[in-house]
Amino acid sequence: MSDSVNHINPRKLLLSKWTAIHPRGDEKHFQVTKLYRDLQDNLVEVELLAVVTGRSNRIDWKALKSADSWQIGWR
């Protein structure tokens, strides 16, 4: 496992584009469509929309920091 980290500004996550390093089926390209915050207004999760299939999935936003799993932009 690598220590590669994507540097992310949480305020700029909405509508950002991501590529899965290990895609499942046709789900390789994603876009952040929604942000979920806690009661203290801290970002906790994001909703990712798979571009090809249209399936949505909620994940911890910090998972996007892992360059072993995610790449910023569509590649």
PQR file with spaces between the fields and no chain letter, atoms N, CA, C, O and H, PARSE charges and radii, in Angstrom:
ATOM       1  N    MET     1       0.842   -1.178    0.000 -0.4000 1.5000
ATOM       2  CA   MET     1       0.000    0.000    0.000 -0.0000 2.0000
ATOM       3  C    MET     1       0.889    1.243    0.000  0.5500 1.7000
ATOM       4  O    MET     1       1.889    1.305    0.715 -0.5500 1.4000
ATOM       5  N    SER     2       0.519    2.203   -0.791 -0.4000 1.5000
ATOM       6  CA   SER     2       1.284    3.434   -0.934 -0.0000 2.0000
ATOM       7  C    SER     2       0.762    4.490    0.027  0.5500 1.7000
ATOM       8  O    SER     2      -0.346    4.382    0.550 -0.5500 1.4000
ATOM       9  H    SER     2      -0.294    2.152   -1.372  0.4000 1.0000
ATOM      10  N    ASP     3       1.583    5.517    0.250 -0.4000 1.5000
ATOM      11  CA   ASP     3       1.160    6.634    1.087 -0.0000 2.0000
ATOM      12  C    ASP     3       0.681    7.799    0.233  0.5500 1.7000
ATOM      13  O    ASP     3       0.658    8.937    0.702 -0.5500 1.4000
ATOM      14  H    ASP     3       2.484    5.605   -0.175  0.4000 1.0000
ATOM      15  N    SER     4       0.298    7.533   -1.011 -0.4000 1.5000
ATOM      16  CA   SER     4      -0.149    8.585   -1.915 -0.0000 2.0000
ATOM      17  C    SER     4      -1.458    9.188   -1.430  0.5500 1.7000
ATOM      18  O    SER     4      -2.392    8.484   -1.046 -0.5500 1.4000
ATOM      19  H    SER     4       0.317    6.609   -1.392  0.4000 1.0000
ATOM      20  N    VAL     5      -1.494   10.524   -1.461 -0.4000 1.5000
ATOM      21  CA   VAL     5      -2.662   11.233   -0.961 -0.0000 2.0000
ATOM      22  C    VAL     5      -3.110   12.274   -1.979  0.5500 1.7000
ATOM      23  O    VAL     5      -2.300   13.039   -2.502 -0.5500 1.4000
ATOM      24  H    VAL     5      -0.735   11.096   -1.773  0.4000 1.0000
ATOM      25  N    ASN     6      -4.421   12.291   -2.255 -0.4000 1.5000
ATOM      26  CA   ASN     6      -5.001   13.369   -3.044 -0.0000 2.0000
ATOM      27  C    ASN     6      -5.269   14.523   -2.095  0.5500 1.7000
ATOM      28  O    ASN     6      -5.917   14.342   -1.064 -0.5500 1.4000
ATOM      29  H    ASN     6      -5.079   11.669   -1.831  0.4000 1.0000
ATOM      30  N    HIS     7      -4.782   15.698   -2.431 -0.4000 1.5000
ATOM      31  CA   HIS     7      -5.033   16.871   -1.593 -0.0000 2.0000
ATOM      32  C    HIS     7      -6.344   17.491   -2.042  0.5500 1.7000
ATOM      33  O    HIS     7      -6.482   17.923   -3.187 -0.5500 1.4000
ATOM      34  H    HIS     7      -4.256   15.846   -3.268  0.4000 1.0000
ATOM      35  N    ILE     8      -7.312   17.531   -1.122 -0.4000 1.5000
ATOM      36  CA   ILE     8      -8.674   17.936   -1.447 -0.0000 2.0000
ATOM      37  C    ILE     8      -9.089   19.122   -0.593  0.5500 1.7000
ATOM      38  O    ILE     8      -8.841   19.155    0.612 -0.5500 1.4000
ATOM      39  H    ILE     8      -7.200   17.181   -0.192  0.4000 1.0000
ATOM      40  N    ASN     9      -9.721   20.088   -1.229 -0.4000 1.5000
ATOM      41  CA   ASN     9     -10.350   21.184   -0.514 -0.0000 2.0000
ATOM      42  C    ASN     9     -11.833   20.824   -0.410  0.5500 1.7000
ATOM      43  O    ASN     9     -12.528   20.834   -1.425 -0.5500 1.4000
ATOM      44  H    ASN     9      -9.922   20.062   -2.208  0.4000 1.0000
ATOM      45  N    PRO    10     -12.342   20.504    0.792 -0.5600 1.5000
ATOM      46  CA   PRO    10     -13.736   20.075    0.942  0.2800 2.0000
ATOM      47  C    PRO    10     -14.744   21.078    0.384  0.5500 1.7000
ATOM      48  O    PRO    10     -15.839   20.690   -0.024 -0.5500 1.4000
ATOM      49  N    ARG    11     -14.387   22.361    0.360 -0.4000 1.5000
ATOM      50  CA   ARG    11     -15.315   23.371   -0.160 -0.0000 2.0000
ATOM      51  C    ARG    11     -15.454   23.301   -1.676  0.5500 1.7000
ATOM      52  O    ARG    11     -16.380   23.884   -2.241 -0.5500 1.4000
ATOM      53  H    ARG    11     -13.498   22.676    0.691  0.4000 1.0000
ATOM      54  N    LYS    12     -14.546   22.597   -2.336 -0.4000 1.5000
ATOM      55  CA   LYS    12     -14.591   22.501   -3.799 -0.0000 2.0000
ATOM      56  C    LYS    12     -14.988   21.117   -4.296  0.5500 1.7000
ATOM      57  O    LYS    12     -14.820   20.818   -5.478 -0.5500 1.4000
ATOM      58  H    LYS    12     -13.793   22.124   -1.877  0.4000 1.0000
ATOM      59  N    LEU    13     -15.505   20.278   -3.426 -0.4000 1.5000
ATOM      60  CA   LEU    13     -15.850   18.909   -3.811 -0.0000 2.0000
ATOM      61  C    LEU    13     -17.115   18.810   -4.661  0.5500 1.7000
ATOM      62  O    LEU    13     -17.187   17.964   -5.553 -0.5500 1.4000
ATOM      63  H    LEU    13     -15.642   20.521   -2.466  0.4000 1.0000
ATOM      64  N    LEU    14     -18.102   19.647   -4.406 -0.4000 1.5000
ATOM      65  CA   LEU    14     -19.369   19.543   -5.127 -0.0000 2.0000
ATOM      66  C    LEU    14     -19.133   19.687   -6.626  0.5500 1.7000
ATOM      67  O    LEU    14     -18.492   20.635   -7.081 -0.5500 1.4000
ATOM      68  H    LEU    14     -18.044   20.333   -3.681  0.4000 1.0000
ATOM      69  N    LEU    15     -19.659   18.734   -7.381 -0.4000 1.5000
ATOM      70  CA   LEU    15     -19.557   18.640   -8.838 -0.0000 2.0000
ATOM      71  C    LEU    15     -18.155   18.306   -9.340  0.5500 1.7000
ATOM      72  O    LEU    15     -17.898   18.377  -10.542 -0.5500 1.4000
ATOM      73  H    LEU    15     -20.179   17.964   -7.011  0.4000 1.0000
ATOM      74  N    SER    16     -17.238   17.938   -8.427 -0.4000 1.5000
ATOM      75  CA   SER    16     -15.911   17.512   -8.865 -0.0000 2.0000
ATOM      76  C    SER    16     -15.999   16.130   -9.507  0.5500 1.7000
ATOM      77  O    SER    16     -16.923   15.364   -9.233 -0.5500 1.4000
ATOM      78  H    SER    16     -17.446   17.881   -7.450  0.4000 1.0000
ATOM      79  N    LYS    17     -15.031   15.826  -10.361 -0.4000 1.5000
ATOM      80  CA   LYS    17     -15.019   14.575  -11.118 -0.0000 2.0000
ATOM      81  C    LYS    17     -13.895   13.675  -10.604  0.5500 1.7000
ATOM      82  O    LYS    17     -12.816   14.147  -10.247 -0.5500 1.4000
ATOM      83  H    LYS    17     -14.281   16.448  -10.583  0.4000 1.0000
ATOM      84  N    TRP    18     -14.175   12.351  -10.575 -0.4000 1.5000
ATOM      85  CA   TRP    18     -13.231   11.379  -10.035 -0.0000 2.0000
ATOM      86  C    TRP    18     -13.190   10.130  -10.911  0.5500 1.7000
ATOM      87  O    TRP    18     -14.181    9.758  -11.539 -0.5500 1.4000
ATOM      88  H    TRP    18     -15.051   11.968  -10.866  0.4000 1.0000
ATOM      89  N    THR    19     -12.024    9.497  -10.936 -0.4000 1.5000
ATOM      90  CA   THR    19     -11.847    8.221  -11.631 -0.0000 2.0000
ATOM      91  C    THR    19     -11.450    7.174  -10.611  0.5500 1.7000
ATOM      92  O    THR    19     -10.519    7.371   -9.830 -0.5500 1.4000
ATOM      93  H    THR    19     -11.219    9.800  -10.425  0.4000 1.0000
ATOM      94  N    ALA    20     -12.166    6.056  -10.623 -0.4000 1.5000
ATOM      95  CA   ALA    20     -11.836    4.940   -9.739 -0.0000 2.0000
ATOM      96  C    ALA    20     -10.597    4.232  -10.286  0.5500 1.7000
ATOM      97  O    ALA    20     -10.540    3.912  -11.473 -0.5500 1.4000
ATOM      98  H    ALA    20     -12.922    5.896  -11.257  0.4000 1.0000
ATOM      99  N    ILE    21      -9.614    3.987   -9.435 -0.4000 1.5000
ATOM     100  CA   ILE    21      -8.396    3.282   -9.837 -0.0000 2.0000
ATOM     101  C    ILE    21      -8.710    1.813  -10.122  0.5500 1.7000
ATOM     102  O    ILE    21      -8.129    1.220  -11.030 -0.5500 1.4000
ATOM     103  H    ILE    21      -9.661    4.247   -8.471  0.4000 1.0000
ATOM     104  N    HIS    22      -9.619    1.229   -9.356 -0.4000 1.5000
ATOM     105  CA   HIS    22     -10.032   -0.174   -9.529 -0.0000 2.0000
ATOM     106  C    HIS    22     -11.533   -0.196   -9.801  0.5500 1.7000
ATOM     107  O    HIS    22     -12.320   -0.502   -8.905 -0.5500 1.4000
ATOM     108  H    HIS    22     -10.091    1.711   -8.617  0.4000 1.0000
ATOM     109  N    PRO    23     -11.938    0.129  -11.039 -0.5600 1.5000
ATOM     110  CA   PRO    23     -13.370    0.219  -11.345  0.2800 2.0000
ATOM     111  C    PRO    23     -14.069   -1.131  -11.283  0.5500 1.7000
ATOM     112  O    PRO    23     -13.466   -2.183  -11.494 -0.5500 1.4000
ATOM     113  N    ARG    24     -15.368   -1.062  -10.985 -0.4000 1.5000
ATOM     114  CA   ARG    24     -16.221   -2.256  -10.989 -0.0000 2.0000
ATOM     115  C    ARG    24     -17.178   -2.147  -12.169  0.5500 1.7000
ATOM     116  O    ARG    24     -18.020   -1.250  -12.210 -0.5500 1.4000
ATOM     117  H    ARG    24     -15.858   -0.207  -10.813  0.4000 1.0000
ATOM     118  N    GLY    25     -17.051   -3.049  -13.113 -0.4000 1.5000
ATOM     119  CA   GLY    25     -17.912   -3.013  -14.296 -0.0000 2.0000
ATOM     120  C    GLY    25     -17.703   -1.729  -15.084  0.5500 1.7000
ATOM     121  O    GLY    25     -16.571   -1.335  -15.365 -0.5500 1.4000
ATOM     122  H    GLY    25     -16.367   -3.778  -13.079  0.4000 1.0000
ATOM     123  N    ASP    26     -18.813   -1.079  -15.437 -0.4000 1.5000
ATOM     124  CA   ASP    26     -18.758    0.169  -16.207 -0.0000 2.0000
ATOM     125  C    ASP    26     -18.592    1.393  -15.322  0.5500 1.7000
ATOM     126  O    ASP    26     -18.558    2.516  -15.826 -0.5500 1.4000
ATOM     127  H    ASP    26     -19.732   -1.399  -15.208  0.4000 1.0000
ATOM     128  N    GLU    27     -18.489    1.197  -14.018 -0.4000 1.5000
ATOM     129  CA   GLU    27     -18.425    2.324  -13.094 -0.0000 2.0000
ATOM     130  C    GLU    27     -16.976    2.732  -12.825  0.5500 1.7000
ATOM     131  O    GLU    27     -16.338    2.258  -11.885 -0.5500 1.4000
ATOM     132  H    GLU    27     -18.517    0.285  -13.609  0.4000 1.0000
ATOM     133  N    LYS    28     -16.484    3.620  -13.676 -0.4000 1.5000
ATOM     134  CA   LYS    28     -15.111    4.097  -13.557 -0.0000 2.0000
ATOM     135  C    LYS    28     -15.078    5.600  -13.277  0.5500 1.7000
ATOM     136  O    LYS    28     -14.257    6.075  -12.493 -0.5500 1.4000
ATOM     137  H    LYS    28     -17.003    4.005  -14.439  0.4000 1.0000
ATOM     138  N    HIS    29     -15.978    6.340  -13.924 -0.4000 1.5000
ATOM     139  CA   HIS    29     -16.020    7.791  -13.789 -0.0000 2.0000
ATOM     140  C    HIS    29     -17.199    8.220  -12.917  0.5500 1.7000
ATOM     141  O    HIS    29     -18.327    7.758  -13.085 -0.5500 1.4000
ATOM     142  H    HIS    29     -16.645    5.954  -14.561  0.4000 1.0000
ATOM     143  N    PHE    30     -16.893    9.126  -11.974 -0.4000 1.5000
ATOM     144  CA   PHE    30     -17.895    9.560  -10.998 -0.0000 2.0000
ATOM     145  C    PHE    30     -17.878   11.078  -10.870  0.5500 1.7000
ATOM     146  O    PHE    30     -16.889   11.742  -11.180 -0.5500 1.4000
ATOM     147  H    PHE    30     -15.976    9.502  -11.838  0.4000 1.0000
ATOM     148  N    GLN    31     -19.014   11.605  -10.399 -0.4000 1.5000
ATOM     149  CA   GLN    31     -19.101   13.025  -10.081 -0.0000 2.0000
ATOM     150  C    GLN    31     -19.758   13.162   -8.718  0.5500 1.7000
ATOM     151  O    GLN    31     -20.721   12.462   -8.406 -0.5500 1.4000
ATOM     152  H    GLN    31     -19.818   11.065  -10.147  0.4000 1.0000
ATOM     153  N    VAL    32     -19.221   14.080   -7.902 -0.4000 1.5000
ATOM     154  CA   VAL    32     -19.810   14.358   -6.587 -0.0000 2.0000
ATOM     155  C    VAL    32     -21.062   15.199   -6.817  0.5500 1.7000
ATOM     156  O    VAL    32     -20.987   16.305   -7.352 -0.5500 1.4000
ATOM     157  H    VAL    32     -18.439   14.649   -8.155  0.4000 1.0000
ATOM     158  N    THR    33     -22.215   14.664   -6.407 -0.4000 1.5000
ATOM     159  CA   THR    33     -23.484   15.354   -6.667 -0.0000 2.0000
ATOM     160  C    THR    33     -24.129   15.939   -5.414  0.5500 1.7000
ATOM     161  O    THR    33     -25.030   16.773   -5.506 -0.5500 1.4000
ATOM     162  H    THR    33     -22.276   13.766   -5.972  0.4000 1.0000
ATOM     163  N    LYS    34     -23.665   15.499   -4.241 -0.4000 1.5000
ATOM     164  CA   LYS    34     -24.275   15.988   -3.004 -0.0000 2.0000
ATOM     165  C    LYS    34     -23.269   15.891   -1.869  0.5500 1.7000
ATOM     166  O    LYS    34     -22.442   14.980   -1.832 -0.5500 1.4000
ATOM     167  H    LYS    34     -22.933   14.821   -4.166  0.4000 1.0000
ATOM     168  N    LEU    35     -23.348   16.840   -0.944 -0.4000 1.5000
ATOM     169  CA   LEU    35     -22.497   16.848    0.245 -0.0000 2.0000
ATOM     170  C    LEU    35     -23.374   16.632    1.470  0.5500 1.7000
ATOM     171  O    LEU    35     -24.466   17.193    1.559 -0.5500 1.4000
ATOM     172  H    LEU    35     -24.020   17.580   -0.974  0.4000 1.0000
ATOM     173  N    TYR    36     -22.910   15.830    2.403 -0.4000 1.5000
ATOM     174  CA   TYR    36     -23.631   15.563    3.649 -0.0000 2.0000
ATOM     175  C    TYR    36     -22.802   16.073    4.813  0.5500 1.7000
ATOM     176  O    TYR    36     -21.625   15.738    4.943 -0.5500 1.4000
ATOM     177  H    TYR    36     -22.023   15.374    2.331  0.4000 1.0000
ATOM     178  N    ARG    37     -23.419   16.878    5.653 -0.4000 1.5000
ATOM     179  CA   ARG    37     -22.724   17.509    6.774 -0.0000 2.0000
ATOM     180  C    ARG    37     -23.357   17.087    8.095  0.5500 1.7000
ATOM     181  O    ARG    37     -24.522   16.694    8.144 -0.5500 1.4000
ATOM     182  H    ARG    37     -24.375   17.150    5.547  0.4000 1.0000
ATOM     183  N    ASP    38     -22.561   17.175    9.174 -0.4000 1.5000
ATOM     184  CA   ASP    38     -23.089   16.876   10.509 -0.0000 2.0000
ATOM     185  C    ASP    38     -23.691   18.149   11.112  0.5500 1.7000
ATOM     186  O    ASP    38     -23.757   19.186   10.452 -0.5500 1.4000
ATOM     187  H    ASP    38     -21.614   17.494    9.134  0.4000 1.0000
ATOM     188  N    LEU    39     -24.122   18.059   12.350 -0.4000 1.5000
ATOM     189  CA   LEU    39     -24.778   19.194   13.011 -0.0000 2.0000
ATOM     190  C    LEU    39     -23.843   20.385   13.210  0.5500 1.7000
ATOM     191  O    LEU    39     -24.307   21.517   13.351 -0.5500 1.4000
ATOM     192  H    LEU    39     -24.069   17.216   12.886  0.4000 1.0000
ATOM     193  N    GLN    40     -22.539   20.143   13.223 -0.4000 1.5000
ATOM     194  CA   GLN    40     -21.561   21.228   13.366 -0.0000 2.0000
ATOM     195  C    GLN    40     -21.111   21.763   11.998  0.5500 1.7000
ATOM     196  O    GLN    40     -20.157   22.537   11.917 -0.5500 1.4000
ATOM     197  H    GLN    40     -22.162   19.224   13.108  0.4000 1.0000
ATOM     198  N    ASP    41     -21.794   21.351   10.933 -0.4000 1.5000
ATOM     199  CA   ASP    41     -21.521   21.773    9.559 -0.0000 2.0000
ATOM     200  C    ASP    41     -20.203   21.238    9.014  0.5500 1.7000
ATOM     201  O    ASP    41     -19.640   21.804    8.077 -0.5500 1.4000
ATOM     202  H    ASP    41     -22.568   20.722   10.999  0.4000 1.0000
ATOM     203  N    ASN    42     -19.707   20.146    9.600 -0.4000 1.5000
ATOM     204  CA   ASN    42     -18.508   19.481    9.086 -0.0000 2.0000
ATOM     205  C    ASN    42     -18.914   18.495    7.997  0.5500 1.7000
ATOM     206  O    ASN    42     -19.891   17.761    8.147 -0.5500 1.4000
ATOM     207  H    ASN    42     -20.164   19.687   10.362  0.4000 1.0000
ATOM     208  N    LEU    43     -18.167   18.482    6.915 -0.4000 1.5000
ATOM     209  CA   LEU    43     -18.431   17.535    5.841 -0.0000 2.0000
ATOM     210  C    LEU    43     -18.139   16.123    6.335  0.5500 1.7000
ATOM     211  O    LEU    43     -17.078   15.872    6.906 -0.5500 1.4000
ATOM     212  H    LEU    43     -17.373   19.079    6.794  0.4000 1.0000
ATOM     213  N    VAL    44     -19.075   15.199    6.119 -0.4000 1.5000
ATOM     214  CA   VAL    44     -18.866   13.823    6.566 -0.0000 2.0000
ATOM     215  C    VAL    44     -18.942   12.815    5.417  0.5500 1.7000
ATOM     216  O    VAL    44     -18.193   11.838    5.403 -0.5500 1.4000
ATOM     217  H    VAL    44     -19.937   15.402    5.655  0.4000 1.0000
ATOM     218  N    GLU    45     -19.834   13.043    4.462 -0.4000 1.5000
ATOM     219  CA   GLU    45     -19.988   12.111    3.351 -0.0000 2.0000
ATOM     220  C    GLU    45     -20.286   12.879    2.065  0.5500 1.7000
ATOM     221  O    GLU    45     -20.710   14.035    2.090 -0.5500 1.4000
ATOM     222  H    GLU    45     -20.442   13.836    4.474  0.4000 1.0000
ATOM     223  N    VAL    46     -20.050   12.198    0.941 -0.4000 1.5000
ATOM     224  CA   VAL    46     -20.416   12.743   -0.361 -0.0000 2.0000
ATOM     225  C    VAL    46     -21.216   11.685   -1.108  0.5500 1.7000
ATOM     226  O    VAL    46     -21.093   10.489   -0.843 -0.5500 1.4000
ATOM     227  H    VAL    46     -19.705   11.259    0.922  0.4000 1.0000
ATOM     228  N    GLU    47     -22.028   12.144   -2.035 -0.4000 1.5000
ATOM     229  CA   GLU    47     -22.735   11.222   -2.919 -0.0000 2.0000
ATOM     230  C    GLU    47     -22.024   11.227   -4.256  0.5500 1.7000
ATOM     231  O    GLU    47     -21.834   12.281   -4.864 -0.5500 1.4000
ATOM     232  H    GLU    47     -22.128   13.115   -2.250  0.4000 1.0000
ATOM     233  N    LEU    48     -21.628   10.042   -4.716 -0.4000 1.5000
ATOM     234  CA   LEU    48     -20.968    9.893   -6.006 -0.0000 2.0000
ATOM     235  C    LEU    48     -21.949    9.314   -7.007  0.5500 1.7000
ATOM     236  O    LEU    48     -22.623    8.323   -6.726 -0.5500 1.4000
ATOM     237  H    LEU    48     -21.783    9.186   -4.222  0.4000 1.0000
ATOM     238  N    LEU    49     -22.029    9.932   -8.173 -0.4000 1.5000
ATOM     239  CA   LEU    49     -22.876    9.456   -9.250 -0.0000 2.0000
ATOM     240  C    LEU    49     -21.989    8.819  -10.311  0.5500 1.7000
ATOM     241  O    LEU    49     -21.090    9.466  -10.848 -0.5500 1.4000
ATOM     242  H    LEU    49     -21.481   10.737   -8.402  0.4000 1.0000
ATOM     243  N    ALA    50     -22.246    7.542  -10.612 -0.4000 1.5000
ATOM     244  CA   ALA    50     -21.509    6.860  -11.676 -0.0000 2.0000
ATOM     245  C    ALA    50     -22.033    7.388  -13.009  0.5500 1.7000
ATOM     246  O    ALA    50     -23.228    7.302  -13.289 -0.5500 1.4000
ATOM     247  H    ALA    50     -22.976    7.016  -10.175  0.4000 1.0000
ATOM     248  N    VAL    51     -21.141    7.931  -13.825 -0.4000 1.5000
ATOM     249  CA   VAL    51     -21.546    8.612  -15.051 -0.0000 2.0000
ATOM     250  C    VAL    51     -22.245    7.671  -16.035  0.5500 1.7000
ATOM     251  O    VAL    51     -23.276    8.038  -16.599 -0.5500 1.4000
ATOM     252  H    VAL    51     -20.170    8.001  -13.598  0.4000 1.0000
ATOM     253  N    VAL    52     -21.716    6.486  -16.249 -0.4000 1.5000
ATOM     254  CA   VAL    52     -22.268    5.576  -17.251 -0.0000 2.0000
ATOM     255  C    VAL    52     -23.563    4.910  -16.777  0.5500 1.7000
ATOM     256  O    VAL    52     -24.533    4.851  -17.532 -0.5500 1.4000
ATOM     257  H    VAL    52     -20.879    6.188  -15.791  0.4000 1.0000
ATOM     258  N    THR    53     -23.590    4.411  -15.541 -0.4000 1.5000
ATOM     259  CA   THR    53     -24.749    3.651  -15.071 -0.0000 2.0000
ATOM     260  C    THR    53     -25.794    4.520  -14.383  0.5500 1.7000
ATOM     261  O    THR    53     -26.957    4.124  -14.297 -0.5500 1.4000
ATOM     262  H    THR    53     -22.802    4.459  -14.928  0.4000 1.0000
ATOM     263  N    GLY    54     -25.407    5.697  -13.893 -0.4000 1.5000
ATOM     264  CA   GLY    54     -26.350    6.560  -13.187 -0.0000 2.0000
ATOM     265  C    GLY    54     -26.604    6.147  -11.747  0.5500 1.7000
ATOM     266  O    GLY    54     -27.467    6.720  -11.081 -0.5500 1.4000
ATOM     267  H    GLY    54     -24.462    6.019  -13.963  0.4000 1.0000
ATOM     268  N    ARG    55     -25.859    5.156  -11.259 -0.4000 1.5000
ATOM     269  CA   ARG    55     -26.028    4.695   -9.880 -0.0000 2.0000
ATOM     270  C    ARG    55     -25.349    5.657   -8.923  0.5500 1.7000
ATOM     271  O    ARG    55     -24.243    6.129   -9.185 -0.5500 1.4000
ATOM     272  H    ARG    55     -25.158    4.691  -11.801  0.4000 1.0000
ATOM     273  N    SER    56     -26.018    5.949   -7.804 -0.4000 1.5000
ATOM     274  CA   SER    56     -25.448    6.820   -6.776 -0.0000 2.0000
ATOM     275  C    SER    56     -25.003    6.001   -5.582  0.5500 1.7000
ATOM     276  O    SER    56     -25.586    4.966   -5.259 -0.5500 1.4000
ATOM     277  H    SER    56     -26.916    5.566   -7.591  0.4000 1.0000
ATOM     278  N    ASN    57     -23.936    6.497   -4.922 -0.4000 1.5000
ATOM     279  CA   ASN    57     -23.388    5.810   -3.764 -0.0000 2.0000
ATOM     280  C    ASN    57     -22.847    6.858   -2.795  0.5500 1.7000
ATOM     281  O    ASN    57     -22.157    7.791   -3.206 -0.5500 1.4000
ATOM     282  H    ASN    57     -23.463    7.338   -5.184  0.4000 1.0000
ATOM     283  N    ARG    58     -23.161    6.704   -1.514 -0.4000 1.5000
ATOM     284  CA   ARG    58     -22.623    7.606   -0.488 -0.0000 2.0000
ATOM     285  C    ARG    58     -21.366    7.000    0.118  0.5500 1.7000
ATOM     286  O    ARG    58     -21.335    5.821    0.471 -0.5500 1.4000
ATOM     287  H    ARG    58     -23.721    5.946   -1.180  0.4000 1.0000
ATOM     288  N    ILE    59     -20.314    7.839    0.235 -0.4000 1.5000
ATOM     289  CA   ILE    59     -19.079    7.379    0.866 -0.0000 2.0000
ATOM     290  C    ILE    59     -18.550    8.477    1.784  0.5500 1.7000
ATOM     291  O    ILE    59     -18.917    9.645    1.654 -0.5500 1.4000
ATOM     292  H    ILE    59     -20.339    8.796   -0.052  0.4000 1.0000
ATOM     293  N    ASP    60     -17.693    8.084    2.703 -0.4000 1.5000
ATOM     294  CA   ASP    60     -16.976    9.049    3.541 -0.0000 2.0000
ATOM     295  C    ASP    60     -16.105    9.880    2.600  0.5500 1.7000
ATOM     296  O    ASP    60     -15.363    9.317    1.795 -0.5500 1.4000
ATOM     297  H    ASP    60     -17.395    7.135    2.808  0.4000 1.0000
ATOM     298  N    TRP    61     -16.182   11.181    2.686 -0.4000 1.5000
ATOM     299  CA   TRP    61     -15.448   12.045    1.753 -0.0000 2.0000
ATOM     300  C    TRP    61     -13.943   11.852    1.853  0.5500 1.7000
ATOM     301  O    TRP    61     -13.221   12.075    0.881 -0.5500 1.4000
ATOM     302  H    TRP    61     -16.784   11.639    3.340  0.4000 1.0000
ATOM     303  N    LYS    62     -13.467   11.442    3.020 -0.4000 1.5000
ATOM     304  CA   LYS    62     -12.029   11.247    3.204 -0.0000 2.0000
ATOM     305  C    LYS    62     -11.497   10.060    2.407  0.5500 1.7000
ATOM     306  O    LYS    62     -10.289    9.958    2.191 -0.5500 1.4000
ATOM     307  H    LYS    62     -14.053   11.261    3.810  0.4000 1.0000
ATOM     308  N    ALA    63     -12.376    9.162    1.966 -0.4000 1.5000
ATOM     309  CA   ALA    63     -11.952    8.039    1.126 -0.0000 2.0000
ATOM     310  C    ALA    63     -11.371    8.540   -0.196  0.5500 1.7000
ATOM     311  O    ALA    63     -10.517    7.881   -0.788 -0.5500 1.4000
ATOM     312  H    ALA    63     -13.357    9.245    2.142  0.4000 1.0000
ATOM     313  N    LEU    64     -11.830    9.701   -0.658 -0.4000 1.5000
ATOM     314  CA   LEU    64     -11.321   10.266   -1.910 -0.0000 2.0000
ATOM     315  C    LEU    64      -9.875   10.734   -1.787  0.5500 1.7000
ATOM     316  O    LEU    64      -9.217   10.981   -2.798 -0.5500 1.4000
ATOM     317  H    LEU    64     -12.524   10.236   -0.177  0.4000 1.0000
ATOM     318  N    LYS    65      -9.375   10.856   -0.565 -0.4000 1.5000
ATOM     319  CA   LYS    65      -7.977   11.259   -0.362 -0.0000 2.0000
ATOM     320  C    LYS    65      -7.001   10.171   -0.769  0.5500 1.7000
ATOM     321  O    LYS    65      -5.834   10.460   -1.033 -0.5500 1.4000
ATOM     322  H    LYS    65      -9.909   10.655    0.257  0.4000 1.0000
ATOM     323  N    SER    66      -7.452    8.926   -0.826 -0.4000 1.5000
ATOM     324  CA   SER    66      -6.572    7.810   -1.155 -0.0000 2.0000
ATOM     325  C    SER    66      -6.287    7.761   -2.653  0.5500 1.7000
ATOM     326  O    SER    66      -7.156    7.405   -3.450 -0.5500 1.4000
ATOM     327  H    SER    66      -8.400    8.690   -0.612  0.4000 1.0000
ATOM     328  N    ALA    67      -5.060    8.122   -3.027 -0.4000 1.5000
ATOM     329  CA   ALA    67      -4.653    8.069   -4.435 -0.0000 2.0000
ATOM     330  C    ALA    67      -4.520    6.625   -4.918  0.5500 1.7000
ATOM     331  O    ALA    67      -4.409    6.388   -6.121 -0.5500 1.4000
ATOM     332  H    ALA    67      -4.354    8.411   -2.381  0.4000 1.0000
ATOM     333  N    ASP    68      -4.530    5.665   -4.005 -0.4000 1.5000
ATOM     334  CA   ASP    68      -4.515    4.254   -4.377 -0.0000 2.0000
ATOM     335  C    ASP    68      -5.878    3.799   -4.884  0.5500 1.7000
ATOM     336  O    ASP    68      -5.984    2.777   -5.563 -0.5500 1.4000
ATOM     337  H    ASP    68      -4.621    5.857   -3.028  0.4000 1.0000
ATOM     338  N    SER    69      -6.934    4.568   -4.549 -0.4000 1.5000
ATOM     339  CA   SER    69      -8.294    4.205   -4.942 -0.0000 2.0000
ATOM     340  C    SER    69      -8.944    5.194   -5.897  0.5500 1.7000
ATOM     341  O    SER    69      -9.786    4.813   -6.711 -0.5500 1.4000
ATOM     342  H    SER    69      -6.848    5.397   -3.997  0.4000 1.0000
ATOM     343  N    TRP    70      -8.555    6.471   -5.800 -0.4000 1.5000
ATOM     344  CA   TRP    70      -9.207    7.533   -6.572 -0.0000 2.0000
ATOM     345  C    TRP    70      -8.204    8.460   -7.216  0.5500 1.7000
ATOM     346  O    TRP    70      -7.147    8.748   -6.656 -0.5500 1.4000
ATOM     347  H    TRP    70      -7.872    6.780   -5.138  0.4000 1.0000
ATOM     348  N    GLN    71      -8.552    8.923   -8.401 -0.4000 1.5000
ATOM     349  CA   GLN    71      -7.758    9.916   -9.115 -0.0000 2.0000
ATOM     350  C    GLN    71      -8.666   11.108   -9.417  0.5500 1.7000
ATOM     351  O    GLN    71      -9.802   10.936   -9.858 -0.5500 1.4000
ATOM     352  H    GLN    71      -9.411    8.689   -8.856  0.4000 1.0000
ATOM     353  N    ILE    72      -8.155   12.312   -9.177 -0.4000 1.5000
ATOM     354  CA   ILE    72      -8.934   13.516   -9.429 -0.0000 2.0000
ATOM     355  C    ILE    72      -9.095   13.707  -10.929  0.5500 1.7000
ATOM     356  O    ILE    72      -8.126   13.606  -11.680 -0.5500 1.4000
ATOM     357  H    ILE    72      -7.232   12.451   -8.819  0.4000 1.0000
ATOM     358  N    GLY    73     -10.309   13.982  -11.360 -0.4000 1.5000
ATOM     359  CA   GLY    73     -10.616   14.183  -12.778 -0.0000 2.0000
ATOM     360  C    GLY    73     -10.972   12.868  -13.447  0.5500 1.7000
ATOM     361  O    GLY    73     -10.851   11.800  -12.848 -0.5500 1.4000
ATOM     362  H    GLY    73     -11.097   14.065  -10.750  0.4000 1.0000
ATOM     363  N    TRP    74     -11.413   12.957  -14.696 -0.4000 1.5000
ATOM     364  CA   TRP    74     -11.737   11.767  -15.478 -0.0000 2.0000
ATOM     365  C    TRP    74     -10.557   11.425  -16.357  0.5500 1.7000
ATOM     366  O    TRP    74     -10.101   12.254  -17.145 -0.5500 1.4000
ATOM     367  H    TRP    74     -11.512   13.825  -15.183  0.4000 1.0000
ATOM     368  N    ARG    75     -10.059   10.205  -16.227 -0.4000 1.5000
ATOM     369  CA   ARG    75      -8.894    9.751  -16.992 -0.0000 2.0000
ATOM     370  C    ARG    75      -9.253    8.526  -17.818  0.5500 1.7000
ATOM     371  O    ARG    75      -8.405    7.993  -18.533 -0.5500 1.4000
ATOM     372  H    ARG    75     -10.429    9.532  -15.587  0.4000 1.0000
